[in-house]
Amino acid sequence: MNDQFFNQIANTGVKMAAELFQWETSLIESDTGKDFGKSIQTAVDDQCSLIVVATGFWMADDVETAAKAYPQEKFVIMDIAYDQPYANVWAEPYAINQASFLAGYVAAAVTKTGKVGTYGGFNWPVVIDFMNGYALGVQYYNAKNDATVQVIGWDIAKQDGIFIDSFEDLAAGRVVTNKLLDQGVDVILTVAGNVGLGTAEVLIQRGEGLMIGNATNWAVTYPEHAGVILTSVEKRMDNSVINAVRAFAEGNFTGGTHIGNLANGGVSIAPFYNLDHLVSQQVKADLEKIKAGIISGEIKTIP
């Protein structure tokens, strides 16, 4: 469970919720994907009141099967939504574009070259969502500050950009990062899972540029690279779990889609930590106003 990624974040949420509501918890780990169904069955057999699944993308089918077989059981699954909602499944996808919009604004404010970049693991909607929000955040900065910051790696109009077809190939991350730096990019949003570690290595090696982590708080997850991590675009699965458990504890649990967004703490950008001095007080104030504008619906974060 200590994978430094989604499982760990969700488990942290479970522990925090257990303390808040005085619940007992049980942790079940699967060795392979073939064990997902067995793990869920174990939780059902143990009569767990609420079964939390972190890696929703991989376990969606198994949860769906269990939800149909045990309609009295309650499930929480993150990072996916079902076409056919289930009354006993709290499914929470994320409006990650809202957080990446903020990150795009910061990147545009911090860049010294006037060029920021991004690349994705696969040309998938969940990846594109990051990239769209990021590019729109840069556009917003340009409009508000009479700037001309360019985005390399994603074209909003064409809905196309740089993809490396992997979430694990660090060598591919190093290659694409070198190419982006050679084009003058000095802030890079990685949307390719652990491949971003390859980006961090190149930035440190070349002594230039900064990166923005994806999904988790990279400065905390990978502290050895914190010196080049400006911020991260986070899916706050810990908050998602707490919100779902609170709803259950208060008798307000409902199935269907519950979108994690800025308003409910489901998404966010991470603190700037040691690079805080690069972000002016004016930009920080702007971010608070932008966040309020996104929550109110005044500012759009999707094309």
C-alpha positions as CSV (number, residue, x, y, z in Angstrom):
1,M,0.0,0.0,0.0
2,N,3.0,2.3,0.4
3,D,3.3,2.9,-3.3
4,Q,3.9,6.6,-2.9
5,F,0.9,7.2,-5.2
6,F,-2.8,6.6,-5.3
7,N,-3.0,3.7,-3.0
8,Q,-1.0,5.4,-0.3
9,I,-3.0,8.6,-0.6
10,A,-6.4,6.8,-0.4
11,N,-5.2,4.8,2.6
12,T,-4.1,8.0,4.3
13,G,-7.7,9.2,3.8
14,V,-9.1,6.0,5.3
15,K,-6.9,6.4,8.4
16,M,-7.9,10.0,8.8
17,A,-11.6,9.2,8.4
18,A,-11.2,6.3,10.9
19,E,-9.8,8.7,13.5
20,L,-12.5,11.3,12.8
21,F,-15.5,8.9,13.1
22,Q,-13.9,6.2,15.4
23,W,-14.1,3.4,12.8
24,E,-12.2,0.2,12.6
25,T,-10.3,-0.3,9.3
26,S,-9.0,-3.3,7.4
27,L,-6.4,-3.1,4.7
28,I,-6.5,-5.7,1.9
29,E,-3.7,-5.7,-0.7
30,S,-3.8,-7.4,-4.1
31,D,-0.6,-9.0,-5.5
32,T,-1.8,-8.8,-9.1
33,G,-4.8,-7.6,-11.1
34,K,-6.2,-11.2,-11.0
35,D,-6.6,-10.8,-7.2
36,F,-8.8,-7.6,-7.4
37,G,-12.1,-9.6,-7.3
38,K,-10.9,-11.8,-4.5
39,S,-9.9,-8.8,-2.4
40,I,-13.3,-7.2,-2.8
41,Q,-15.0,-10.5,-2.0
42,T,-12.9,-10.7,1.2
43,A,-14.0,-7.3,2.2
44,V,-17.6,-8.2,1.6
45,D,-17.3,-11.5,3.6
46,D,-15.7,-9.5,6.4
47,Q,-18.9,-7.4,6.5
48,C,-17.1,-4.1,6.0
49,S,-19.6,-1.2,6.1
50,L,-17.8,0.7,3.4
51,I,-15.3,-0.7,0.8
52,V,-12.8,1.9,-0.6
53,V,-11.0,1.2,-3.8
54,A,-8.2,3.6,-4.8
55,T,-7.1,2.4,-8.3
56,G,-10.5,2.8,-9.9
57,F,-9.2,2.6,-13.5
58,W,-8.0,-0.9,-12.9
59,M,-10.7,-2.2,-10.6
60,A,-13.8,-0.7,-12.2
61,D,-15.1,-4.0,-13.6
62,D,-14.6,-5.9,-10.4
63,V,-16.4,-3.2,-8.3
64,E,-19.2,-3.2,-10.8
65,T,-19.6,-6.9,-10.6
66,A,-19.6,-6.8,-6.7
67,A,-22.0,-3.9,-6.6
68,K,-24.5,-5.9,-8.7
69,A,-24.0,-9.0,-6.6
70,Y,-24.2,-7.3,-3.3
71,P,-26.6,-4.3,-3.6
72,Q,-26.7,-3.9,0.2
73,E,-22.9,-3.3,0.3
74,K,-21.5,0.3,-0.1
75,F,-18.4,1.0,-2.3
76,V,-16.2,4.0,-2.9
77,I,-14.2,4.0,-6.1
78,M,-12.0,6.9,-7.4
79,D,-10.8,8.2,-10.7
80,I,-13.7,6.7,-12.8
81,A,-17.4,7.2,-13.4
82,Y,-19.8,4.6,-14.7
83,D,-22.0,5.1,-17.7
84,Q,-24.7,3.4,-15.6
85,P,-24.5,4.8,-12.1
86,Y,-25.1,2.4,-9.2
87,A,-27.0,3.4,-6.0
88,N,-24.4,1.6,-3.8
89,V,-21.3,2.9,-5.5
90,W,-19.8,6.4,-4.8
91,A,-17.8,6.9,-8.0
92,E,-15.5,10.0,-7.9
93,P,-13.8,11.2,-11.1
94,Y,-11.8,14.4,-10.9
95,A,-12.2,17.8,-12.5
96,I,-8.4,17.9,-12.8
97,N,-8.6,20.7,-15.4
98,Q,-9.5,23.1,-12.6
99,A,-6.3,22.4,-10.7
100,S,-4.1,22.3,-13.9
101,F,-5.6,25.7,-14.9
102,L,-4.1,27.1,-11.7
103,A,-0.8,25.4,-12.5
104,G,-0.8,26.8,-16.0
105,Y,-1.2,30.3,-14.6
106,V,1.7,29.8,-12.2
107,A,3.9,28.4,-15.0
108,A,3.2,31.4,-17.2
109,A,4.0,33.7,-14.3
110,V,7.3,32.0,-13.5
111,T,8.8,31.3,-16.9
112,K,11.8,33.3,-17.9
113,T,11.9,32.2,-21.5
114,G,8.2,32.8,-22.3
115,K,7.8,29.1,-23.2
116,V,6.2,26.4,-21.0
117,G,5.7,22.8,-22.0
118,T,3.8,19.6,-21.3
119,Y,3.7,16.0,-22.4
120,G,1.4,13.1,-21.7
121,G,1.7,9.3,-21.3
122,F,-1.1,8.4,-23.6
123,N,-3.6,10.2,-25.7
124,W,-6.4,9.5,-23.2
125,P,-9.2,11.8,-22.0
126,V,-7.9,11.7,-18.4
127,V,-4.5,12.8,-19.6
128,I,-5.9,15.4,-22.0
129,D,-7.9,16.9,-19.2
130,F,-4.6,17.9,-17.4
131,M,-3.2,19.4,-20.6
132,N,-6.3,21.4,-21.6
133,G,-6.6,23.0,-18.2
134,Y,-2.9,23.8,-18.2
135,A,-2.9,25.5,-21.6
136,L,-6.1,27.4,-20.7
137,G,-4.4,28.7,-17.5
138,V,-1.5,30.0,-19.6
139,Q,-4.0,31.7,-22.0
140,Y,-5.7,33.3,-19.0
141,Y,-2.4,34.6,-17.7
142,N,-1.6,36.1,-21.1
143,A,-5.0,37.8,-21.4
144,K,-4.8,39.2,-17.9
145,N,-1.2,40.3,-18.0
146,D,-0.7,41.3,-21.7
147,A,1.8,38.5,-22.1
148,T,2.6,36.1,-24.9
149,V,3.7,32.9,-23.1
150,Q,3.7,29.9,-25.5
151,V,2.7,26.3,-24.7
152,I,4.8,23.6,-26.3
153,G,3.4,20.1,-26.3
154,W,-0.3,20.8,-26.4
155,D,-2.5,22.5,-29.0
156,I,-5.9,23.3,-27.6
157,A,-7.4,24.0,-31.0
158,K,-6.2,20.8,-32.6
159,Q,-6.6,18.8,-29.3
160,D,-3.2,17.2,-30.0
161,G,0.2,17.2,-28.5
162,I,3.2,15.2,-27.3
163,F,2.6,11.7,-26.0
164,I,5.2,9.1,-25.2
165,D,2.9,6.0,-25.0
166,S,4.0,5.1,-21.5
167,F,3.5,5.7,-17.8
168,E,6.7,3.9,-16.8
169,D,9.5,4.6,-19.4
170,L,11.8,7.0,-17.7
171,A,14.2,7.0,-20.6
172,A,11.3,8.4,-22.8
173,G,10.8,11.1,-20.2
174,R,14.4,12.1,-20.4
175,V,14.3,12.2,-24.2
176,V,11.2,14.4,-24.4
177,T,12.5,16.7,-21.6
178,N,15.7,17.3,-23.4
179,K,13.8,18.2,-26.6
180,L,11.5,20.6,-24.7
181,L,14.5,22.3,-23.0
182,D,16.3,22.6,-26.4
183,Q,13.2,24.5,-27.7
184,G,13.5,27.0,-24.9
185,V,10.9,25.6,-22.5
186,D,11.7,26.1,-18.8
187,V,8.6,24.9,-17.0
188,I,7.2,21.4,-17.8
189,L,3.9,19.8,-16.7
190,T,4.4,16.0,-16.8
191,V,1.2,13.9,-17.3
192,A,2.8,10.5,-17.6
193,G,2.9,8.9,-14.2
194,N,6.3,8.0,-12.9
195,V,7.9,9.0,-16.3
196,G,8.1,12.5,-14.7
197,L,11.1,11.2,-12.7
198,G,13.0,11.1,-16.0
199,T,12.1,14.8,-16.4
200,A,13.4,15.6,-12.9
201,E,16.6,13.8,-13.6
202,V,17.3,15.9,-16.7
203,L,16.4,19.2,-15.1
204,I,18.8,18.5,-12.3
205,Q,21.5,17.2,-14.7
206,R,21.3,20.2,-17.0
207,G,20.8,22.7,-14.1
208,E,17.9,24.4,-15.9
209,G,14.1,24.4,-15.9
210,L,11.4,23.4,-13.4
211,M,8.6,20.8,-13.5
212,I,5.1,20.4,-12.3
213,G,4.1,17.0,-11.0
214,N,0.9,15.1,-11.8
215,A,-1.7,13.5,-9.6
216,T,0.2,13.5,-6.3
217,N,2.3,16.0,-4.4
218,W,5.6,15.2,-6.0
219,A,7.8,17.3,-3.7
220,V,6.6,15.1,-0.9
221,T,6.5,11.8,-2.8
222,Y,10.0,12.4,-4.3
223,P,11.8,14.8,-1.9
224,E,15.1,14.1,-3.6
225,H,13.8,16.1,-6.6
226,A,12.0,18.8,-4.7
227,G,14.5,21.4,-5.9
228,V,13.1,21.3,-9.4
229,I,9.4,20.8,-8.6
230,L,7.5,24.1,-8.8
231,T,4.2,22.5,-7.7
232,S,2.0,19.5,-8.5
233,V,-1.5,19.1,-9.9
234,E,-3.1,16.8,-7.3
235,K,-6.0,14.4,-7.2
236,R,-6.8,14.5,-3.5
237,M,-8.0,11.0,-3.0
238,D,-7.5,11.4,0.8
239,N,-10.1,14.1,0.9
240,S,-12.4,12.1,-1.4
241,V,-12.4,9.2,1.1
242,I,-13.0,11.5,4.0
243,N,-16.0,13.1,2.2
244,A,-17.5,9.7,1.4
245,V,-17.0,8.4,4.9
246,R,-18.5,11.5,6.4
247,A,-21.5,11.2,4.1
248,F,-21.9,7.5,5.2
249,A,-21.5,8.3,8.9
250,E,-24.1,11.1,8.7
251,G,-26.6,9.0,6.7
252,N,-26.1,10.9,3.5
253,F,-24.3,8.4,1.4
254,T,-25.5,8.4,-2.2
255,G,-24.3,6.4,-5.2
256,G,-23.6,7.8,-8.6
257,T,-21.0,10.3,-9.7
258,H,-19.4,12.7,-7.2
259,I,-16.9,14.9,-9.0
260,G,-13.8,15.9,-7.1
261,N,-13.2,19.6,-7.7
262,L,-11.7,22.7,-6.2
263,A,-14.9,23.4,-4.2
264,N,-14.8,20.1,-2.3
265,G,-11.1,19.7,-2.0
266,G,-10.9,16.8,-4.6
267,V,-8.3,18.6,-6.6
268,S,-5.7,21.2,-5.8
269,I,-2.2,22.4,-6.6
270,A,0.5,21.7,-4.1
271,P,2.5,24.3,-2.1
272,F,5.6,25.8,-3.7
273,Y,7.8,24.9,-0.8
274,N,11.4,25.9,-1.4
275,L,10.5,27.6,-4.7
276,D,7.9,29.8,-3.0
277,H,10.1,32.8,-3.6
278,L,9.6,32.4,-7.4
279,V,5.9,33.1,-7.1
280,S,5.0,36.7,-6.3
281,Q,2.5,37.8,-3.8
282,Q,0.5,39.2,-6.7
283,V,0.4,35.9,-8.4
284,K,-0.7,34.2,-5.2
285,A,-3.5,36.7,-4.8
286,D,-4.5,36.1,-8.4
287,L,-4.6,32.3,-7.8
288,E,-7.1,32.8,-4.9
289,K,-9.3,35.0,-7.2
290,I,-9.1,32.5,-10.0
291,K,-9.9,29.6,-7.8
292,A,-13.1,31.5,-6.6
293,G,-13.9,32.3,-10.2
294,I,-13.6,28.6,-11.2
295,I,-15.7,27.5,-8.3
296,S,-18.4,30.0,-9.2
297,G,-18.4,29.0,-12.8
298,E,-17.2,32.4,-14.0
299,I,-13.9,31.0,-15.3
300,K,-14.1,28.0,-17.7
301,T,-11.3,25.4,-17.4
302,I,-12.3,23.2,-20.4
303,P,-12.2,24.2,-24.1
